[in-house]
Amino acid sequence: MAKKTSLYAVHPGVKMMQDWVKSLPEKTGKSLEEWVEFLKKEGPKEEKQRRVWLKEKHEFGTNAAWWITDYAEGKSPWEGNPEDYLLAAETYVENMFSGAKRELKKLYDQILKVALTIGPEIKICPCKTIVPLYRNHVFAQIKPRTKTQIDLGFALQKTPFTTRLMDTGGAKKKDRITHYVAIQQLSDIDEEVLYWLTKAYQLDASKKP
């Protein structure tokens, strides 16, 4: 049987995690598996204290301390394996549009259909609560806000806001997603939405990952 092709692309975080795991022996003298074994043998038993111990005694950064602890706790992050991530991505979307928000799935599907027409470099990389769209960086974001509304966000830098193209507050927080449009029905996914998706995609054209 042919393997199902995923609509989704591997999240950029996967490569970051793989590079980190690969660099551990050279940078620290131990592989990930050796750090996990060492943590279990020499470190605290409580999860929170394990992170503190790794940071304070072994000078790991916050992310690395969390990752090693998660592996030790049997909660291996999906970022370490592309196939695991793609399986997780499908589940993230299923969960995101289930229950009271299941009616939003048709809006989500239409947003993706439109977005995929604007250029060949689009990567759809679901997370647990949002679905970012990447080119070199995130240029748009799908977020179910309520059971009747999706916020479709855009990285539009200093583009003026309008009554429809609203402020996410992202510019003040130095987030990439600065603007959003409320999507409540299929007719909201119109030419204006296509224009803003295209503009955000184009703005990221010259950016380096």
C-alpha positions as a Markdown table, in Angstrom:
| # | Residue | x | y | z |
|---|---|---|---|---|
| 1 | Met | 0.0 | 0.0 | 0.0 |
| 2 | Ala | 1.4 | 3.4 | -0.9 |
| 3 | Lys | 2.3 | 5.6 | 2.0 |
| 4 | Lys | -0.1 | 8.5 | 2.6 |
| 5 | Thr | 1.4 | 11.9 | 1.7 |
| 6 | Ser | 0.9 | 14.4 | 4.4 |
| 7 | Leu | -0.4 | 17.9 | 3.7 |
| 8 | Tyr | 1.9 | 19.1 | 6.3 |
| 9 | Ala | 5.6 | 19.9 | 6.3 |
| 10 | Val | 8.1 | 19.1 | 9.0 |
| 11 | His | 8.3 | 21.9 | 11.5 |
| 12 | Pro | 11.6 | 23.9 | 11.5 |
| 13 | Gly | 11.9 | 23.0 | 15.1 |
| 14 | Val | 12.7 | 19.4 | 14.1 |
| 15 | Lys | 16.0 | 20.4 | 12.5 |
| 16 | Met | 16.8 | 22.6 | 15.5 |
| 17 | Met | 16.2 | 19.6 | 17.8 |
| 18 | Gln | 18.2 | 17.3 | 15.6 |
| 19 | Asp | 21.1 | 19.7 | 15.4 |
| 20 | Trp | 21.1 | 20.1 | 19.2 |
| 21 | Val | 21.1 | 16.3 | 19.8 |
| 22 | Lys | 24.0 | 15.9 | 17.3 |
| 23 | Ser | 26.0 | 18.7 | 18.9 |
| 24 | Leu | 25.7 | 17.4 | 22.5 |
| 25 | Pro | 28.7 | 15.0 | 22.6 |
| 26 | Glu | 31.1 | 17.6 | 21.2 |
| 27 | Lys | 29.8 | 20.5 | 23.4 |
| 28 | Thr | 29.2 | 18.6 | 26.6 |
| 29 | Gly | 31.1 | 15.3 | 26.4 |
| 30 | Lys | 27.9 | 13.3 | 26.6 |
| 31 | Ser | 25.2 | 12.2 | 24.2 |
| 32 | Leu | 21.5 | 12.7 | 24.9 |
| 33 | Glu | 21.1 | 9.1 | 26.0 |
| 34 | Glu | 24.1 | 9.5 | 28.3 |
| 35 | Trp | 22.7 | 12.7 | 29.8 |
| 36 | Val | 19.4 | 11.0 | 30.4 |
| 37 | Glu | 21.1 | 8.1 | 32.2 |
| 38 | Phe | 23.3 | 10.5 | 34.2 |
| 39 | Leu | 20.3 | 12.6 | 35.2 |
| 40 | Lys | 18.4 | 9.6 | 36.4 |
| 41 | Lys | 21.4 | 8.3 | 38.4 |
| 42 | Glu | 22.8 | 11.5 | 39.8 |
| 43 | Gly | 20.1 | 14.1 | 39.6 |
| 44 | Pro | 17.0 | 14.9 | 41.6 |
| 45 | Lys | 13.9 | 12.7 | 41.3 |
| 46 | Glu | 11.4 | 15.5 | 40.9 |
| 47 | Glu | 10.9 | 16.9 | 37.3 |
| 48 | Lys | 11.0 | 20.6 | 38.2 |
| 49 | Gln | 14.2 | 20.1 | 40.3 |
| 50 | Arg | 15.8 | 18.2 | 37.5 |
| 51 | Arg | 15.5 | 21.2 | 35.2 |
| 52 | Val | 17.0 | 23.5 | 37.9 |
| 53 | Trp | 19.8 | 21.0 | 38.5 |
| 54 | Leu | 20.7 | 20.8 | 34.8 |
| 55 | Lys | 20.7 | 24.6 | 34.5 |
| 56 | Glu | 22.5 | 25.5 | 37.7 |
| 57 | Lys | 25.0 | 22.6 | 38.1 |
| 58 | His | 25.6 | 21.8 | 34.4 |
| 59 | Glu | 25.0 | 25.2 | 32.8 |
| 60 | Phe | 22.3 | 24.1 | 30.3 |
| 61 | Gly | 20.0 | 26.7 | 28.9 |
| 62 | Thr | 16.3 | 26.6 | 29.7 |
| 63 | Asn | 15.3 | 24.8 | 26.5 |
| 64 | Ala | 18.0 | 22.1 | 26.8 |
| 65 | Ala | 17.2 | 21.5 | 30.5 |
| 66 | Trp | 13.5 | 21.0 | 29.6 |
| 67 | Trp | 14.3 | 18.7 | 26.6 |
| 68 | Ile | 16.7 | 16.4 | 28.6 |
| 69 | Thr | 14.2 | 16.2 | 31.5 |
| 70 | Asp | 11.4 | 15.4 | 29.1 |
| 71 | Tyr | 13.4 | 12.6 | 27.6 |
| 72 | Ala | 14.1 | 11.3 | 31.1 |
| 73 | Glu | 10.4 | 11.4 | 31.9 |
| 74 | Gly | 9.5 | 9.5 | 28.8 |
| 75 | Lys | 8.0 | 12.6 | 27.2 |
| 76 | Ser | 10.3 | 12.8 | 24.2 |
| 77 | Pro | 9.5 | 15.9 | 22.2 |
| 78 | Trp | 8.2 | 15.3 | 18.7 |
| 79 | Glu | 10.9 | 17.7 | 17.3 |
| 80 | Gly | 13.5 | 14.9 | 17.5 |
| 81 | Asn | 11.9 | 12.8 | 14.7 |
| 82 | Pro | 10.3 | 14.1 | 11.4 |
| 83 | Glu | 7.9 | 11.1 | 11.2 |
| 84 | Asp | 6.8 | 11.5 | 14.8 |
| 85 | Tyr | 6.1 | 15.2 | 14.1 |
| 86 | Leu | 4.0 | 14.5 | 11.0 |
| 87 | Leu | 1.9 | 12.1 | 12.9 |
| 88 | Ala | 1.6 | 14.5 | 15.7 |
| 89 | Ala | 0.6 | 17.3 | 13.3 |
| 90 | Glu | -2.4 | 15.4 | 12.1 |
| 91 | Thr | -3.5 | 14.8 | 15.7 |
| 92 | Tyr | -3.0 | 18.5 | 16.6 |
| 93 | Val | -5.4 | 19.5 | 13.8 |
| 94 | Glu | -7.9 | 16.9 | 14.7 |
| 95 | Asn | -7.9 | 18.0 | 18.3 |
| 96 | Met | -7.9 | 21.7 | 17.4 |
| 97 | Phe | -11.1 | 21.4 | 15.4 |
| 98 | Ser | -13.0 | 18.9 | 17.6 |
| 99 | Gly | -15.8 | 19.3 | 20.0 |
| 100 | Ala | -17.4 | 22.8 | 20.1 |
| 101 | Lys | -14.9 | 23.9 | 17.4 |
| 102 | Arg | -15.6 | 21.1 | 14.9 |
| 103 | Glu | -17.7 | 23.5 | 12.6 |
| 104 | Leu | -14.5 | 25.6 | 12.1 |
| 105 | Lys | -12.8 | 22.7 | 10.2 |
| 106 | Lys | -14.5 | 23.7 | 6.9 |
| 107 | Leu | -13.1 | 27.2 | 7.3 |
| 108 | Tyr | -9.7 | 25.9 | 8.1 |
| 109 | Asp | -9.7 | 23.7 | 5.0 |
| 110 | Gln | -10.7 | 26.6 | 2.8 |
| 111 | Ile | -8.0 | 28.8 | 4.2 |
| 112 | Leu | -5.4 | 26.2 | 3.4 |
| 113 | Lys | -6.8 | 25.7 | -0.1 |
| 114 | Val | -6.5 | 29.4 | -0.8 |
| 115 | Ala | -3.1 | 29.7 | 0.9 |
| 116 | Leu | -1.6 | 26.9 | -1.2 |
| 117 | Thr | -2.3 | 28.8 | -4.4 |
| 118 | Ile | 0.0 | 31.8 | -3.6 |
| 119 | Gly | 3.4 | 30.2 | -3.9 |
| 120 | Pro | 5.4 | 26.9 | -4.0 |
| 121 | Glu | 7.5 | 27.5 | -0.9 |
| 122 | Ile | 4.6 | 27.4 | 1.6 |
| 123 | Lys | 5.1 | 24.9 | 4.5 |
| 124 | Ile | 2.1 | 24.2 | 6.8 |
| 125 | Cys | 3.4 | 23.2 | 10.2 |
| 126 | Pro | 0.7 | 22.6 | 12.9 |
| 127 | Cys | 1.3 | 23.1 | 16.6 |
| 128 | Lys | -1.1 | 22.2 | 19.4 |
| 129 | Thr | -3.1 | 25.4 | 19.4 |
| 130 | Ile | -2.2 | 27.1 | 16.1 |
| 131 | Val | -1.2 | 26.3 | 12.5 |
| 132 | Pro | 1.7 | 28.5 | 11.3 |
| 133 | Leu | 2.4 | 28.9 | 7.6 |
| 134 | Tyr | 6.1 | 29.2 | 6.8 |
| 135 | Arg | 8.2 | 30.4 | 3.9 |
| 136 | Asn | 11.5 | 31.2 | 5.5 |
| 137 | His | 9.8 | 32.3 | 8.7 |
| 138 | Val | 6.1 | 32.3 | 9.8 |
| 139 | Phe | 4.3 | 34.6 | 7.5 |
| 140 | Ala | 0.7 | 33.7 | 8.5 |
| 141 | Gln | -1.0 | 31.8 | 11.3 |
| 142 | Ile | -4.4 | 30.1 | 11.7 |
| 143 | Lys | -5.8 | 30.2 | 15.2 |
| 144 | Pro | -9.3 | 29.0 | 16.3 |
| 145 | Arg | -10.3 | 31.7 | 18.7 |
| 146 | Thr | -13.8 | 30.7 | 19.6 |
| 147 | Lys | -16.2 | 28.0 | 18.5 |
| 148 | Thr | -17.4 | 30.4 | 15.7 |
| 149 | Gln | -14.2 | 32.3 | 14.7 |
| 150 | Ile | -10.8 | 31.7 | 13.4 |
| 151 | Asp | -8.2 | 34.5 | 13.6 |
| 152 | Leu | -6.1 | 34.4 | 10.5 |
| 153 | Gly | -2.9 | 36.3 | 11.3 |
| 154 | Phe | -0.3 | 37.8 | 9.0 |
| 155 | Ala | 3.3 | 39.0 | 9.4 |
| 156 | Leu | 2.7 | 42.4 | 7.7 |
| 157 | Gln | 5.3 | 44.6 | 9.5 |
| 158 | Lys | 4.1 | 48.3 | 9.4 |
| 159 | Thr | 1.1 | 47.8 | 7.1 |
| 160 | Pro | -1.6 | 50.2 | 8.3 |
| 161 | Phe | -4.5 | 48.6 | 10.2 |
| 162 | Thr | -8.1 | 48.8 | 9.0 |
| 163 | Thr | -11.5 | 48.1 | 10.4 |
| 164 | Arg | -11.0 | 44.5 | 9.1 |
| 165 | Leu | -7.2 | 44.1 | 9.2 |
| 166 | Met | -6.8 | 44.4 | 12.9 |
| 167 | Asp | -3.9 | 44.7 | 15.4 |
| 168 | Thr | -2.7 | 41.5 | 17.1 |
| 169 | Gly | -0.5 | 43.5 | 19.5 |
| 170 | Gly | 2.4 | 41.6 | 18.0 |
| 171 | Ala | 4.4 | 44.6 | 16.9 |
| 172 | Lys | 4.6 | 45.9 | 20.5 |
| 173 | Lys | 5.6 | 42.4 | 21.8 |
| 174 | Lys | 8.0 | 41.9 | 18.9 |
| 175 | Asp | 6.1 | 38.9 | 17.6 |
| 176 | Arg | 6.1 | 38.2 | 13.9 |
| 177 | Ile | 2.3 | 38.0 | 13.5 |
| 178 | Thr | 1.2 | 41.7 | 13.6 |
| 179 | His | -2.2 | 41.7 | 11.9 |
| 180 | Tyr | -5.3 | 39.5 | 11.7 |
| 181 | Val | -8.6 | 39.1 | 10.0 |
| 182 | Ala | -11.6 | 37.4 | 11.7 |
| 183 | Ile | -12.9 | 34.4 | 9.7 |
| 184 | Gln | -16.5 | 33.4 | 10.7 |
| 185 | Gln | -17.9 | 32.1 | 7.4 |
| 186 | Leu | -16.6 | 30.9 | 4.0 |
| 187 | Ser | -17.4 | 34.2 | 2.4 |
| 188 | Asp | -14.9 | 35.9 | 4.7 |
| 189 | Ile | -12.1 | 34.0 | 2.8 |
| 190 | Asp | -12.2 | 36.4 | -0.1 |
| 191 | Glu | -10.0 | 38.3 | -2.4 |
| 192 | Glu | -8.8 | 40.6 | 0.4 |
| 193 | Val | -7.7 | 37.7 | 2.5 |
| 194 | Leu | -5.8 | 36.3 | -0.6 |
| 195 | Tyr | -4.2 | 39.7 | -1.0 |
| 196 | Trp | -2.9 | 39.8 | 2.6 |
| 197 | Leu | -1.7 | 36.2 | 2.5 |
| 198 | Thr | 0.1 | 37.0 | -0.7 |
| 199 | Lys | 1.7 | 40.2 | 0.6 |
| 200 | Ala | 2.8 | 38.4 | 3.8 |
| 201 | Tyr | 4.3 | 35.6 | 1.8 |
| 202 | Gln | 6.1 | 38.1 | -0.5 |
| 203 | Leu | 7.5 | 40.1 | 2.5 |
| 204 | Asp | 9.3 | 37.0 | 3.7 |
| 205 | Ala | 10.8 | 36.3 | 0.3 |
| 206 | Ser | 14.2 | 37.8 | 1.0 |
| 207 | Lys | 14.4 | 36.8 | 4.6 |
| 208 | Lys | 17.0 | 34.2 | 5.7 |
| 209 | Pro | 15.9 | 31.3 | 8.0 |
